[in-house]
Amino acid sequence: MFPLRFLCLSVIAVTAISNAWSQATPAAPLPNPDVILRELAAIKTNLEQQRQQRLRQTATEVLRVSNSPSDARNLYLSAIKEVEFAGLTGEGGRFTERKKQLDDQMSTPVFREAITLHLKYLALTLDRALTLDQPVKFDQVWAYVRQAAEARYKFRQELAQNRLAAELLGRGVNQSVFEQVYRFGPDLREFPNWEMSPGNVVGILDKQIRPELRKNRDPRLIETWDLQIKFEQGLAVDDGRDMAVRNFEQVRLPALLWNKAQDVYAIGGTSEGMAMMLDIVRKYPTHPDLGPWVESLEAALQPVEVVAPAGEAEAAPAPVNEPAAAPAQPNDT
C-alpha cells in the first residue's frame, strides 16, 4: 500500500494539471439561439420535402400498378413475401408454397377487381395526406365511389367466398399489407372526413361526397341516395333471409328515402322535398322514426316570425303553406 503522503502528492499534482488545462483552454462561446433555430427550421423543411416527395412517388407508382391486373397481382405477392417470409430460413420454398395456396383466390375476377380498387384508393388516400389543407378532390373520389359501389354490387356473392378480396375491400388502407411494406406510419393516420376502407361505399359517401355536394347545392347529391339504396337493397336480397329483406323494406329503405327527401328540400326543391317527406310519413305509419319525422315536418311548416326594425310596422308572418326552413340535415348512416 502506498504511504499517505504519496497519495496526497498525487491528488495535488492532478489538481494542478487540471487547473492549468482549464486556464489554457478558453470556454466555448454560447451559441446564438436565432442561428440554431434557423438551422433546425431548415432541417424540418428538408424533412417535410423528403416526406412529400416519397408520398408522391409512392402514390404515382401505386396508381400506375392499379391499371394493370398482372402488375397489381405481382405487387400484392411481393408484399406478402416481404411481410410474411423476409429473413426466414428457406424463404423461397416457403413463399412458393404460400403462393400455391393463394393462387385459386388470386385468379378470380373478384380478386382482380378488389386489388385494383384497393390500390386506387390507396393512391387517393396518399394524395389526400399531401393536401389536407385543401378541399377534397371531389371528381376523383366521386368516380371512385361509383366504381366501388358497382363492383361490390356485381361481386356481392363472390366476396363472401373470397377472403383475400374481402380483406382488400374491407380493411383500411392504413392497415393493409401494403402499409406494412411501405411503412407509411403517421402519414396514413385517420384523416378528418376521410373513410379509410376502400369498400365502405356508405362511409365514403357520408364523409367525402355529400358534404361537398350539400355545400354547393349540387343536384348530384340526390344521385348519391339512389346509388346507396340500390347498393343496400342488393346486399339485403343476397343475404338470403326473409328477415333481412323485410328489415330493409320496412325500416332501412324508408329512412334512406327520408334522408333523400330532406336533401331534395335543402338544395332548393322545397315543394318536391316536402311532398316526398309527407308521402313517407303516410306510407310508413309504423316506422320507429315516425315521431321525429312528424316533428320535423311540423317545424318546417311553422310560419316565420319576422321582427320588424324599431319604428316600423311589424311584418306579416309567412303563409303556413310556405315552409320557413329546411328540416334538420339527415343522418346519412
Long-range contacts (C-beta under 8 A, 24 or more apart in sequence): 51-187, 52-130, 55-126, 55-129, 55-130, 55-184, 55-187, 56-126, 56-130, 58-126, 58-182, 59-122, 59-123, 59-126, 59-127, 59-130, 60-123, 62-119, 62-122, 62-123, 62-126, 62-178, 63-119, 63-120, 63-123, 65-119, 66-115, 66-116, 66-119, 66-120, 66-123, 67-116, 69-112, 69-115, 69-116, 72-112, 72-115, 72-116, 72-119, 73-106, 73-111, 73-112, 73-115, 75-119, 75-178, 76-106, 76-115, 76-177, 77-102, 77-106, 78-181, 79-177, 79-178, 79-180, 79-181, 80-177, 82-180, 82-181, 83-177, 83-180, 83-181, 102-164, 105-162, 105-163, 105-164, 105-165, 106-164, 108-158, 108-162, 108-165, 109-155, 109-158, 110-155, 110-158, 110-159, 110-162, 110-165, 111-162, 111-164, 111-165, 111-168, 113-151, 113-154, 113-155, 113-165, 114-151, 114-155, 114-159, 114-162, 114-164, 114-165, 114-166, 114-168, 114-169, 114-199, 115-165, 115-168, 117-144, 117-147, 117-148, 117-151, 117-168, 117-169, 117-198, 117-199, 118-168, 118-169, 118-173, 118-176, 118-178, 118-198, 119-178, 120-144, 120-198, 121-148, 121-173, 121-198, 122-173, 122-176, 122-178, 122-198, 125-173, 125-174, 125-188, 125-191, 125-194, 125-196, 126-184, 126-187, 126-188, 128-191, 128-194, 129-184, 129-187, 129-188, 129-191, 132-191, 132-192, 135-212, 136-193, 136-194, 136-208, 136-212, 138-208, 138-209, 138-212, 141-204, 141-208, 141-209, 142-209, 142-220, 144-204, 145-201, 145-204, 145-205, 145-208, 145-209, 145-227, 146-227, 148-198, 148-199, 148-201, 148-204, 149-201, 149-227, 149-228, 149-230, 149-231, 152-199, 152-201, 152-231, 153-230, 153-231, 153-234, 156-234, 156-235, 156-238, 157-238, 168-198, 168-199, 169-197, 169-198, 169-199, 170-197, 170-199, 170-200, 171-197, 172-196, 172-197, 173-197, 173-198, 201-227, 201-228, 201-231, 202-228, 202-231, 202-232, 202-332, 202-333, 205-332, 206-332, 206-333, 210-263, 210-332, 214-263, 214-266, 214-267, 214-329, 217-266, 217-267, 217-268, 218-267, 219-267, 221-263, 221-267, 222-260, 222-263, 222-264, 222-267, 225-256, 225-257, 225-259, 225-260, 225-263, 226-260, 228-256, 229-253, 229-256, 229-257, 229-260, 232-256, 250-284, 250-286, 250-287, 251-287, 251-288, 254-280, 254-283, 254-284, 254-287, 254-289, 255-287, 255-289, 258-289, 258-293, 258-330, 259-330, 259-331, 259-332, 262-326, 262-327, 262-328, 262-329, 262-330, 263-330, 265-300, 265-323, 265-326, 265-327, 266-326, 266-329, 270-323, 270-326, 273-326, 274-300, 274-323, 277-327, 296-327, 296-328, 297-327, 299-325, 299-327, 300-324, 300-325, 300-326, 300-327
